């Protein structure tokens, strides 16, 4: 994979923007919204990693060509 580090950095950057926007829309005040961003970002990235792992497992199991 070419430029994996760059792609991961850009993914985390865009993910952080989505998470910050979602945090501010879900909380009534700014203080709790800012405090919830790190937990939300970790959970979002963990969920994306699990989804990618499941997709790779399904691809390896069902779409393998021998």
Phi and psi in degrees as GROMACS dihedral restraints (atoms count N, CA, C in turn):
[ dihedral_restraints ]
;  ai    aj    ak    al  type     phi  dphi    fc
    3     4     5     6     1   -84.9    20    10
    4     5     6     7     1   132.7    20    10
    6     7     8     9     1    60.2    20    10
    7     8     9    10     1    43.3    20    10
    9    10    11    12     1   -61.1    20    10
   10    11    12    13     1   -42.3    20    10
   12    13    14    15     1   -60.7    20    10
   13    14    15    16     1   -42.4    20    10
   15    16    17    18     1   -64.4    20    10
   16    17    18    19     1   -42.7    20    10
   18    19    20    21     1   -66.8    20    10
   19    20    21    22     1   -40.3    20    10
   21    22    23    24     1   -65.0    20    10
   22    23    24    25     1   -41.3    20    10
   24    25    26    27     1   -60.6    20    10
   25    26    27    28     1   -46.1    20    10
   27    28    29    30     1   -65.4    20    10
   28    29    30    31     1   -36.5    20    10
   30    31    32    33     1   -63.6    20    10
   31    32    33    34     1   -44.5    20    10
   33    34    35    36     1   -65.8    20    10
   34    35    36    37     1   -38.0    20    10
   36    37    38    39     1   -63.4    20    10
   37    38    39    40     1   -47.6    20    10
   39    40    41    42     1   -68.0    20    10
   40    41    42    43     1   -38.1    20    10
   42    43    44    45     1   -61.7    20    10
   43    44    45    46     1   -42.2    20    10
   45    46    47    48     1   -61.5    20    10
   46    47    48    49     1   -39.7    20    10
   48    49    50    51     1   -63.4    20    10
   49    50    51    52     1   -44.6    20    10
   51    52    53    54     1   -61.8    20    10
   52    53    54    55     1   -43.6    20    10
   54    55    56    57     1   -66.7    20    10
   55    56    57    58     1   -41.3    20    10
   57    58    59    60     1   -63.3    20    10
   58    59    60    61     1   -44.5    20    10
   60    61    62    63     1   -62.4    20    10
   61    62    63    64     1   -44.0    20    10
   63    64    65    66     1   -64.4    20    10
   64    65    66    67     1   -38.4    20    10
   66    67    68    69     1   -64.2    20    10
   67    68    69    70     1   -42.6    20    10
   69    70    71    72     1   -71.5    20    10
   70    71    72    73     1   -28.3    20    10
   72    73    74    75     1   -76.7    20    10
   73    74    75    76     1   -26.8    20    10
   75    76    77    78     1   -89.8    20    10
   76    77    78    79     1   -22.6    20    10
   78    79    80    81     1  -105.2    20    10
   79    80    81    82     1   146.0    20    10
   81    82    83    84     1   -77.5    20    10
   82    83    84    85     1   -31.0    20    10
   84    85    86    87     1  -121.0    20    10
   85    86    87    88     1   161.6    20    10
   87    88    89    90     1   -73.3    20    10
   88    89    90    91     1   -34.8    20    10
   90    91    92    93     1   -58.3    20    10
   91    92    93    94     1   -57.3    20    10
   93    94    95    96     1   -63.2    20    10
   94    95    96    97     1   -30.5    20    10
   96    97    98    99     1   -65.6    20    10
   97    98    99   100     1   -45.6    20    10
   99   100   101   102     1   -66.5    20    10
  100   101   102   103     1   -37.0    20    10
  102   103   104   105     1   -69.2    20    10
  103   104   105   106     1   -25.7    20    10
  105   106   107   108     1   -86.0    20    10
  106   107   108   109     1   -10.9    20    10
  108   109   110   111     1   -61.9    20    10
  109   110   111   112     1   -48.3    20    10
  111   112   113   114     1   -60.3    20    10
  112   113   114   115     1   -42.3    20    10
  114   115   116   117     1   -64.8    20    10
  115   116   117   118     1   -43.1    20    10
  117   118   119   120     1   -63.5    20    10
  118   119   120   121     1   -41.0    20    10
  120   121   122   123     1   -66.4    20    10
  121   122   123   124     1   -43.3    20    10
  123   124   125   126     1   -62.1    20    10
  124   125   126   127     1   -43.7    20    10
  126   127   128   129     1   -65.6    20    10
  127   128   129   130     1   -39.0    20    10
  129   130   131   132     1   -63.8    20    10
  130   131   132   133     1   -47.5    20    10
  132   133   134   135     1   -66.7    20    10
  133   134   135   136     1   -37.3    20    10
  135   136   137   138     1   -64.3    20    10
  136   137   138   139     1   -42.7    20    10
  138   139   140   141     1   -62.0    20    10
  139   140   141   142     1   -40.7    20    10
  141   142   143   144     1   -65.0    20    10
  142   143   144   145     1   -38.8    20    10
  144   145   146   147     1   -66.0    20    10
  145   146   147   148     1   -41.1    20    10
  147   148   149   150     1   -64.4    20    10
  148   149   150   151     1   -43.9    20    10
  150   151   152   153     1   -61.2    20    10
  151   152   153   154     1   -43.6    20    10
  153   154   155   156     1   -63.3    20    10
  154   155   156   157     1   -39.7    20    10
  156   157   158   159     1   -63.5    20    10
  157   158   159   160     1   -42.3    20    10
  159   160   161   162     1   -65.1    20    10
  160   161   162   163     1   -40.8    20    10
  162   163   164   165     1   -63.8    20    10
  163   164   165   166     1   -41.2    20    10
  165   166   167   168     1   -66.7    20    10
  166   167   168   169     1   -37.8    20    10
  168   169   170   171     1   -65.2    20    10
  169   170   171   172     1   -43.5    20    10
  171   172   173   174     1   -65.6    20    10
  172   173   174   175     1   -40.6    20    10
  174   175   176   177     1   -62.6    20    10
  175   176   177   178     1   -44.5    20    10
  177   178   179   180     1   -65.4    20    10
  178   179   180   181     1   -36.4    20    10
  180   181   182   183     1   -79.9    20    10
  181   182   183   184     1   -47.8    20    10
  183   184   185   186     1   -98.9    20    10
  184   185   186   187     1   -29.7    20    10
  186   187   188   189     1  -105.7    20    10
  187   188   189   190     1    15.1    20    10
  189   190   191   192     1   -74.8    20    10
  190   191   192   193     1   141.3    20    10
  192   193   194   195     1  -115.1    20    10
  193   194   195   196     1   118.4    20    10
